[in-house]
Amino acid sequence: MAKPREVMSPELLNQIAEAIQSIRFGSVQITIHNSRVVQIEKAEKVRFDRAHLTPGGVFEDSSRTDRTTGGSRTQNGS
């Protein structure tokens, strides 16, 4: 005979929802053992707009950046 399914507690569901809502880019991993949630992990990624970075990874003022190439040409083309 199959075991009856346990219902997840509202606290657990809230913790999962909070993990999802607290990150903009990344992942939430839920670890389950014997049909029970035993761990929640979140990995957050921080993304930078490539058009604002110079080849050395240094932030550059967006008013002077050529957004189509990611280069560093000024607005007058020089």
Secondary structure, DSSP 8 states (H G I E B T S, - for coil): ---------HHHHHHHHHHHHT-SSEEEEEEEETTEEEEEEEEE-----GGGB-TTS-B--GGG-BTTTTB---TT--
